[in-house]
Amino acid sequence: MTSDPFNTVKEIVSVFLLIFSLIVVHALIIDEQTNLSDNVHPALAAVALWGALIWLSMVEGSQASMVGLPPVDPELYKESHPIAYKICQRGHKGDNLDRYLMGRQFMVLALVFVINMSGAPIADADVLNLPTPLANCFLKSGLAMILFTCMIGQLNTQVNASHCMLDYLNDHFATFTVWVAMGIEASGLLHASYLIQMIVSKLAGKPVESNEPPRDAFGNLCYWGKILFSVAFLVFAFTVTLSALFDGKTTMWEGVPSAVAVIFFFGLMSVVGMLEGMQIAFFAVAKITEAERNANPWARWTCDLLFGNGGRGLPGFMIGRQLCVVSCFFVIARVTTVDIEDDESNVLGVGDGAQKFFETGLLGALITTIVASIAWQLVAGAFPLQFLGNPITYGLLRICLFLEATGICSGAWVLAGIHKSFAGFQKDEVYIGTAEERAARGKGDKPVHGDELGHLTGGGFGAAALPFEDDDKAPEFSARREKILANIKTLRGQVKEAGSKQETEVFEQCIAMEVANLETVNAEQEKFDHVLSKGTDAKDIEAGADEDL
């Protein structure tokens, strides 16, 4: 069995770029040429960088698990994954999943801003005597930070978590992460998003489905109080950020006029918003008919890219989108993070304590979370066809697919493989079977909502999104597994009806053989998924499986 040599080359080049980026970023920190290492200490910058990166990987990975597991009956994994069971019992109760996703979105932005403060180069940074073209590429453009964050902190964990949801979530670190995300939502900081949700619902002419009973008077008082607080804080964040931009008191590149900086800020947020909304819209339109999707020429061309070529466009978009979004996040962090010189006055004349808070970049993270992310996701969930049928969507999809095709982030699959082997992750089917097998046992999956309007769950990606798989050519693993399970069930019935000890032993030996066959099928599927994701022809894999048998 041989993998595609072209994919192998892309992975090698991507890993080399990642290693080089790591060297560059840590050289910047050691030489005190990042904001945090320069203002505080390189050791703190290094700890903050890796702490934020590791936490970001859990935030990104746990999202795939939290969004993918609600349809599954939790009793199926109560014994095998007790921590994941407890997380889901709380996290999937009522509307808690939406609350988690809202808080999680802010966590992603906040952690990216921390990574930016810790590892992004200050103005005129110069390390390792890099040639000017290389320095411009990896330092000034931020490519080193983008590759570093995207491959280590996001894509590799998303790949594993989308296929191994139970194993990934069965961890106390995941418990802590989910509780922090829900705590952020409970604080009311992001409740302005619910006001946007109401407006979108009115525009769509449909109510937002809820899994909870109506709030009582005290609940409404707290709810609207949090919304007013959030709106006021959002206005304050915009006031501070725009004031700093107009006064040239941010980490924006020198020489950029203030008006251009403001336009650039809103333009970047619009790009992020489109990319966030496209993810929601693409998953939504995947569930409707082709005739409905092809409402106009732009929608038809977009669908041809997404769902043509064996359905490879959607996972390709997910990878390229991740690269685009994290790039925009870093640029937004640079544009919005407040920074003043020693001889300059504080923004809006505030005290030194408030000024230090402004310089954390959290105000920019709040603006981006609500205005450039959650708001666009809610709009796209209500009007997916309108998102699909415009030229901007088509253009951004082309860019995302091009970035994925370059293989610049292919190293994430190498990291995912290492992580999976080290952690011992197994696919969810090993523990709970496929959706068809669960349905056959009377434990079929159930939808979370009848309508995704007003919810953030529509953008969650499952095993079909990452990495590439060709379901049409896949061996019939599910059918083989279902047959083995049926045999085991029959044999267990024979054990109960056995008339002698010898008969019982024979049937138990048969059960042991069937269990061994089941393990073989699971191992073959693991091998198939791993190799096929690198481009191996399905016929080669089937031939290899036959040889093993």
MIBA-472110 format. One record per residue (C-alpha): residue number from 1; residue in three letters; chain; x, y, z. Coordinates in steps of 0.2 Angstrom, whole numbers. Layout:
BEGIN
n:res:chain:x:y:z
NUM:ALA:A:X:Y:Z
...
This chain:
BEGIN
n:res:chain:x:y:z
1:MET:A:0:0:0
2:THR:A:7:17:-5
3:SER:A:2:34:-1
4:ASP:A:1:49:-14
5:PRO:A:19:55:-15
6:PHE:A:13:73:-18
7:ASN:A:4:73:-2
8:THR:A:19:66:7
9:VAL:A:30:80:0
10:LYS:A:17:93:5
11:GLU:A:17:86:23
12:ILE:A:37:86:24
13:VAL:A:37:104:18
14:SER:A:23:109:30
15:VAL:A:32:101:45
16:PHE:A:48:110:40
17:LEU:A:39:127:39
18:LEU:A:32:123:56
19:ILE:A:49:119:64
20:PHE:A:56:135:56
21:SER:A:41:145:63
22:LEU:A:44:138:80
23:ILE:A:62:143:79
24:VAL:A:58:161:74
25:VAL:A:45:164:87
26:HIS:A:55:157:101
27:ALA:A:70:167:95
28:LEU:A:59:183:96
29:ILE:A:54:179:113
30:ILE:A:72:176:119
31:ASP:A:78:192:111
32:GLU:A:64:201:120
33:GLN:A:56:206:103
34:THR:A:38:203:107
35:ASN:A:26:214:117
36:LEU:A:26:203:133
37:SER:A:44:198:133
38:ASP:A:49:216:131
39:ASN:A:37:223:143
40:VAL:A:38:209:157
41:HIS:A:50:195:154
42:PRO:A:54:182:141
43:ALA:A:50:167:153
44:LEU:A:33:174:156
45:ALA:A:30:176:137
46:ALA:A:35:158:133
47:VAL:A:24:151:147
48:ALA:A:9:162:141
49:LEU:A:12:157:123
50:TRP:A:12:138:126
51:GLY:A:-2:139:140
52:ALA:A:-13:149:128
53:LEU:A:-9:137:113
54:ILE:A:-12:121:123
55:TRP:A:-28:128:130
56:LEU:A:-33:134:112
57:SER:A:-31:116:106
58:MET:A:-43:109:119
59:VAL:A:-56:123:115
60:GLU:A:-55:119:97
61:GLY:A:-56:100:100
62:SER:A:-69:100:113
63:GLN:A:-80:110:101
64:ALA:A:-81:96:89
65:SER:A:-85:83:102
66:MET:A:-98:94:111
67:VAL:A:-107:98:94
68:GLY:A:-106:80:87
69:LEU:A:-112:70:102
70:PRO:A:-129:78:107
71:PRO:A:-139:66:94
72:VAL:A:-131:51:102
73:ASP:A:-139:42:117
74:PRO:A:-127:46:132
75:GLU:A:-131:29:140
76:LEU:A:-121:21:126
77:TYR:A:-105:28:133
78:LYS:A:-109:31:151
79:GLU:A:-98:16:157
80:SER:A:-84:18:144
81:HIS:A:-82:37:145
82:PRO:A:-88:43:162
83:ILE:A:-80:60:161
84:ALA:A:-87:63:144
85:TYR:A:-104:57:150
86:LYS:A:-104:70:164
87:ILE:A:-99:84:153
88:CYS:A:-113:80:141
89:GLN:A:-126:78:154
90:ARG:A:-123:96:159
91:GLY:A:-117:103:143
92:HIS:A:-131:96:133
93:LYS:A:-145:100:145
94:GLY:A:-158:113:139
95:ASP:A:-150:126:129
96:ASN:A:-133:124:137
97:LEU:A:-124:119:121
98:ASP:A:-128:136:113
99:ARG:A:-121:144:129
100:TYR:A:-105:134:128
101:LEU:A:-103:139:110
102:MET:A:-105:157:114
103:GLY:A:-92:157:128
104:ARG:A:-81:146:118
105:GLN:A:-80:159:103
106:PHE:A:-74:172:115
107:MET:A:-61:160:122
108:VAL:A:-54:157:105
109:LEU:A:-52:176:102
110:ALA:A:-45:179:119
111:LEU:A:-32:165:118
112:VAL:A:-27:171:100
113:PHE:A:-24:189:107
114:VAL:A:-14:181:121
115:ILE:A:-3:171:108
116:ASN:A:-1:187:98
117:MET:A:5:197:113
118:SER:A:17:183:118
119:GLY:A:24:178:101
120:ALA:A:21:191:88
121:PRO:A:36:203:83
122:ILE:A:37:221:89
123:ALA:A:40:234:76
124:ASP:A:57:232:67
125:ALA:A:60:215:75
126:ASP:A:75:206:68
127:VAL:A:81:189:73
128:LEU:A:93:175:66
129:ASN:A:100:188:53
130:LEU:A:86:182:42
131:PRO:A:87:189:24
132:THR:A:75:203:21
133:PRO:A:63:193:10
134:LEU:A:62:179:23
135:ALA:A:60:191:37
136:ASN:A:46:200:28
137:CYS:A:38:184:24
138:PHE:A:39:176:42
139:LEU:A:40:191:53
140:LYS:A:31:206:46
141:SER:A:17:196:38
142:GLY:A:15:186:53
143:LEU:A:16:169:44
144:ALA:A:26:161:57
145:MET:A:13:165:71
146:ILE:A:-1:159:59
147:LEU:A:7:142:55
148:PHE:A:12:139:73
149:THR:A:-6:143:79
150:CYS:A:-16:135:65
151:MET:A:-7:118:65
152:ILE:A:-3:116:83
153:GLY:A:-17:124:92
154:GLN:A:-32:121:80
155:LEU:A:-31:109:65
156:ASN:A:-23:94:72
157:THR:A:-35:93:87
158:GLN:A:-50:96:76
159:VAL:A:-45:82:65
160:ASN:A:-44:70:80
161:ALA:A:-59:76:89
162:SER:A:-70:76:74
163:HIS:A:-67:57:73
164:CYS:A:-63:52:91
165:MET:A:-76:63:100
166:LEU:A:-78:52:115
167:ASP:A:-59:49:119
168:TYR:A:-55:68:116
169:LEU:A:-69:74:128
170:ASN:A:-66:61:142
171:ASP:A:-53:72:151
172:HIS:A:-54:84:166
173:PHE:A:-45:97:155
174:ALA:A:-61:96:144
175:THR:A:-72:98:159
176:PHE:A:-63:114:165
177:THR:A:-63:121:147
178:VAL:A:-82:118:145
179:TRP:A:-86:126:162
180:VAL:A:-75:141:159
181:ALA:A:-84:144:142
182:MET:A:-101:142:150
183:GLY:A:-95:154:164
184:ILE:A:-91:167:152
185:GLU:A:-108:166:144
186:ALA:A:-116:167:161
187:SER:A:-107:183:165
188:GLY:A:-117:192:153
189:LEU:A:-103:199:143
190:LEU:A:-109:192:127
191:HIS:A:-128:194:129
192:ALA:A:-128:207:116
193:SER:A:-128:192:104
194:TYR:A:-146:187:111
195:LEU:A:-152:204:105
196:ILE:A:-145:201:88
197:GLN:A:-153:183:89
198:MET:A:-170:192:92
199:ILE:A:-168:204:77
200:VAL:A:-163:189:66
201:SER:A:-178:179:71
202:LYS:A:-190:194:68
203:LEU:A:-182:196:50
204:ALA:A:-184:178:47
205:GLY:A:-202:178:53
206:LYS:A:-199:162:64
207:PRO:A:-197:160:82
208:VAL:A:-181:153:90
209:GLU:A:-183:135:96
210:SER:A:-179:132:114
211:ASN:A:-176:116:124
212:GLU:A:-181:125:140
213:PRO:A:-197:132:148
214:PRO:A:-201:151:147
215:ARG:A:-191:161:160
216:ASP:A:-201:168:175
217:ALA:A:-201:187:180
218:PHE:A:-184:186:190
219:GLY:A:-176:176:175
220:ASN:A:-182:189:163
221:LEU:A:-175:203:174
222:CYS:A:-158:195:175
223:TYR:A:-158:191:156
224:TRP:A:-162:209:150
225:GLY:A:-151:216:163
226:LYS:A:-136:206:156
227:ILE:A:-141:211:138
228:LEU:A:-141:230:143
229:PHE:A:-124:227:152
230:SER:A:-117:218:137
231:VAL:A:-123:231:124
232:ALA:A:-116:245:135
233:PHE:A:-99:236:137
234:LEU:A:-99:233:118
235:VAL:A:-102:252:115
236:PHE:A:-88:256:127
237:ALA:A:-76:244:118
238:PHE:A:-80:252:101
239:THR:A:-77:269:109
240:VAL:A:-60:264:116
241:THR:A:-54:255:100
242:LEU:A:-60:268:88
243:SER:A:-52:282:98
244:ALA:A:-36:273:99
245:LEU:A:-36:270:80
246:PHE:A:-40:288:76
247:ASP:A:-26:294:88
248:GLY:A:-13:281:81
249:LYS:A:-12:272:99
250:THR:A:-13:254:93
251:THR:A:0:242:87
252:MET:A:-6:245:69
253:TRP:A:9:246:57
254:GLU:A:17:263:57
255:GLY:A:13:275:42
256:VAL:A:-5:269:40
257:PRO:A:-17:284:41
258:SER:A:-30:283:55
259:ALA:A:-44:283:43
260:VAL:A:-37:269:33
261:ALA:A:-34:259:49
262:VAL:A:-52:261:54
263:ILE:A:-58:255:37
264:PHE:A:-46:241:37
265:PHE:A:-53:236:54
266:PHE:A:-71:235:48
267:GLY:A:-66:227:32
268:LEU:A:-57:213:41
269:MET:A:-71:210:53
270:SER:A:-83:208:37
271:VAL:A:-71:195:30
272:VAL:A:-71:185:46
273:GLY:A:-90:187:47
274:MET:A:-92:180:30
275:LEU:A:-80:165:33
276:GLU:A:-90:162:49
277:GLY:A:-107:163:41
278:MET:A:-101:153:26
279:GLN:A:-97:138:38
280:ILE:A:-115:139:45
281:ALA:A:-123:141:28
282:PHE:A:-113:127:19
283:PHE:A:-118:114:32
284:ALA:A:-136:120:31
285:VAL:A:-138:119:12
286:ALA:A:-129:102:12
287:LYS:A:-146:96:20
288:ILE:A:-157:102:6
289:THR:A:-160:97:-12
290:GLU:A:-149:102:-27
291:ALA:A:-163:111:-35
292:GLU:A:-165:122:-19
293:ARG:A:-147:125:-18
294:ASN:A:-145:131:-36
295:ALA:A:-156:146:-34
296:ASN:A:-145:157:-45
297:PRO:A:-129:155:-55
298:TRP:A:-117:160:-41
299:ALA:A:-126:148:-29
300:ARG:A:-124:134:-43
301:TRP:A:-105:138:-45
302:THR:A:-102:138:-27
303:CYS:A:-111:121:-25
304:ASP:A:-101:114:-39
305:LEU:A:-85:118:-29
306:LEU:A:-92:112:-13
307:PHE:A:-101:96:-17
308:GLY:A:-93:91:-34
309:ASN:A:-77:80:-35
310:GLY:A:-83:67:-23
311:GLY:A:-88:80:-10
312:ARG:A:-70:86:-7
313:GLY:A:-74:104:-8
314:LEU:A:-82:105:9
315:PRO:A:-67:98:19
316:GLY:A:-56:108:8
317:PHE:A:-65:124:13
318:MET:A:-64:120:31
319:ILE:A:-46:119:31
320:GLY:A:-43:134:20
321:ARG:A:-56:144:31
322:GLN:A:-46:140:47
323:LEU:A:-31:147:39
324:CYS:A:-40:163:33
325:VAL:A:-49:165:50
326:VAL:A:-34:164:61
327:SER:A:-24:175:49
328:CYS:A:-38:188:51
329:PHE:A:-38:186:70
330:PHE:A:-20:190:71
331:VAL:A:-21:205:60
332:ILE:A:-36:211:70
333:ALA:A:-27:209:86
334:ARG:A:-13:220:79
335:VAL:A:-25:233:73
336:THR:A:-35:234:89
337:THR:A:-23:231:103
338:VAL:A:-20:248:112
339:ASP:A:-2:253:114
340:ILE:A:5:270:119
341:GLU:A:22:277:119
342:ASP:A:30:283:136
343:ASP:A:27:301:132
344:GLU:A:9:299:126
345:SER:A:-7:302:136
346:ASN:A:-18:287:140
347:VAL:A:-33:283:129
348:LEU:A:-48:294:133
349:GLY:A:-38:301:148
350:VAL:A:-41:286:159
351:GLY:A:-30:280:173
352:ASP:A:-15:269:172
353:GLY:A:-24:254:178
354:ALA:A:-38:255:165
355:GLN:A:-25:259:152
356:LYS:A:-16:243:156
357:PHE:A:-33:233:154
358:PHE:A:-35:242:137
359:GLU:A:-18:235:132
360:THR:A:-23:217:135
361:GLY:A:-33:217:119
362:LEU:A:-48:210:127
363:LEU:A:-59:224:121
364:GLY:A:-54:220:103
365:ALA:A:-58:201:106
366:LEU:A:-75:206:113
367:ILE:A:-79:216:97
368:THR:A:-73:203:86
369:THR:A:-83:189:95
370:ILE:A:-100:197:94
371:VAL:A:-99:208:79
372:ALA:A:-88:198:67
373:SER:A:-92:180:73
374:ILE:A:-108:177:82
375:ALA:A:-119:190:73
376:TRP:A:-114:183:56
377:GLN:A:-117:165:61
378:LEU:A:-134:169:67
379:VAL:A:-138:178:51
380:ALA:A:-131:164:40
381:GLY:A:-141:151:50
382:ALA:A:-157:161:46
383:PHE:A:-153:165:28
384:PRO:A:-141:151:21
385:LEU:A:-147:153:3
386:GLN:A:-143:171:3
387:PHE:A:-126:168:9
388:LEU:A:-123:155:-4
389:GLY:A:-129:165:-19
390:ASN:A:-117:180:-19
391:PRO:A:-100:183:-28
392:ILE:A:-91:187:-12
393:THR:A:-95:169:-5
394:TYR:A:-89:162:-21
395:GLY:A:-73:172:-21
396:LEU:A:-69:168:-3
397:LEU:A:-72:149:-6
398:ARG:A:-60:150:-20
399:ILE:A:-47:158:-9
400:CYS:A:-49:145:5
401:LEU:A:-48:130:-8
402:PHE:A:-32:137:-15
403:LEU:A:-24:139:2
404:GLU:A:-29:121:6
405:ALA:A:-22:115:-10
406:THR:A:-5:122:-7
407:GLY:A:-3:110:8
408:ILE:A:4:123:19
409:CYS:A:-5:116:34
410:SER:A:-3:98:29
411:GLY:A:9:96:44
412:ALA:A:-7:96:55
413:TRP:A:-11:79:50
414:VAL:A:7:73:55
415:LEU:A:4:81:72
416:ALA:A:-13:73:73
417:GLY:A:-6:56:70
418:ILE:A:7:58:83
419:HIS:A:-6:65:95
420:LYS:A:-18:51:92
421:SER:A:-5:37:94
422:PHE:A:2:45:110
423:ALA:A:-16:47:118
424:GLY:A:-22:31:111
425:PHE:A:-38:38:103
426:GLN:A:-50:27:94
427:LYS:A:-64:31:83
428:ASP:A:-81:33:91
429:GLU:A:-88:18:81
430:VAL:A:-77:6:91
431:TYR:A:-87:11:107
432:ILE:A:-104:15:101
433:GLY:A:-105:9:83
434:THR:A:-111:18:68
435:ALA:A:-127:28:67
436:GLU:A:-135:14:58
437:GLU:A:-130:1:71
438:ARG:A:-136:12:85
439:ALA:A:-153:14:76
440:ALA:A:-154:-5:74
441:ARG:A:-152:-7:93
442:GLY:A:-166:5:96
443:LYS:A:-153:19:101
444:GLY:A:-155:29:86
445:ASP:A:-148:47:85
446:LYS:A:-160:62:88
447:PRO:A:-159:79:81
448:VAL:A:-154:93:94
449:HIS:A:-166:106:86
450:GLY:A:-179:105:72
451:ASP:A:-173:121:65
452:GLU:A:-156:129:68
453:LEU:A:-162:147:67
454:GLY:A:-155:157:81
455:HIS:A:-143:143:86
456:LEU:A:-124:141:84
457:THR:A:-124:122:82
458:GLY:A:-125:123:64
459:GLY:A:-107:126:61
460:GLY:A:-100:111:70
461:PHE:A:-91:99:59
462:GLY:A:-91:81:61
463:ALA:A:-81:66:55
464:ALA:A:-87:70:37
465:ALA:A:-78:87:37
466:LEU:A:-60:82:42
467:PRO:A:-50:74:34
468:PHE:A:-54:69:16
469:GLU:A:-63:53:15
470:ASP:A:-72:45:0
471:ASP:A:-87:36:6
472:ASP:A:-92:29:-11
473:LYS:A:-76:18:-12
474:ALA:A:-75:14:6
475:PRO:A:-76:-5:10
476:GLU:A:-91:-11:19
477:PHE:A:-85:-10:36
478:SER:A:-102:-5:44
479:ALA:A:-110:-20:36
480:ARG:A:-97:-32:42
481:ARG:A:-97:-25:59
482:GLU:A:-116:-26:60
483:LYS:A:-116:-45:54
484:ILE:A:-103:-49:68
485:LEU:A:-113:-40:81
486:ALA:A:-128:-50:75
487:ASN:A:-118:-66:77
488:ILE:A:-113:-62:94
489:LYS:A:-131:-58:99
490:THR:A:-136:-75:93
491:LEU:A:-122:-84:101
492:ARG:A:-126:-76:118
493:GLY:A:-144:-83:116
494:GLN:A:-137:-100:113
495:VAL:A:-126:-99:129
496:LYS:A:-141:-96:139
497:GLU:A:-150:-111:131
498:ALA:A:-135:-123:132
499:GLY:A:-139:-139:139
500:SER:A:-121:-144:145
501:LYS:A:-105:-136:151
502:GLN:A:-97:-142:135
503:GLU:A:-109:-133:124
504:THR:A:-107:-117:134
505:GLU:A:-89:-117:132
506:VAL:A:-90:-120:113
507:PHE:A:-102:-105:111
508:GLU:A:-91:-94:122
509:GLN:A:-76:-99:111
510:CYS:A:-86:-94:96
511:ILE:A:-90:-77:104
512:ALA:A:-72:-74:107
513:MET:A:-68:-77:89
514:GLU:A:-82:-65:84
515:VAL:A:-75:-52:96
516:ALA:A:-58:-55:88
517:ASN:A:-66:-52:71
518:LEU:A:-74:-36:77
519:GLU:A:-57:-30:82
520:THR:A:-49:-34:65
521:VAL:A:-63:-24:56
522:ASN:A:-60:-9:68
523:ALA:A:-41:-10:64
524:GLU:A:-44:-11:46
525:GLN:A:-55:4:46
526:GLU:A:-43:14:56
527:LYS:A:-29:9:43
528:PHE:A:-41:13:29
529:ASP:A:-46:30:35
530:HIS:A:-28:35:39
531:VAL:A:-21:30:22
532:LEU:A:-35:36:12
533:SER:A:-34:53:20
534:LYS:A:-16:54:12
535:GLY:A:-23:49:-6
536:THR:A:-21:30:-7
537:ASP:A:-32:22:-19
538:ALA:A:-47:12:-11
539:LYS:A:-44:-3:-22
540:ASP:A:-26:-5:-15
541:ILE:A:-33:-4:3
542:GLU:A:-46:-17:-1
543:ALA:A:-33:-28:-8
544:GLY:A:-22:-26:7
545:ALA:A:-36:-30:18
546:ASP:A:-39:-46:8
547:GLU:A:-21:-51:10
548:ASP:A:-22:-48:29
549:LEU:A:-37:-60:30
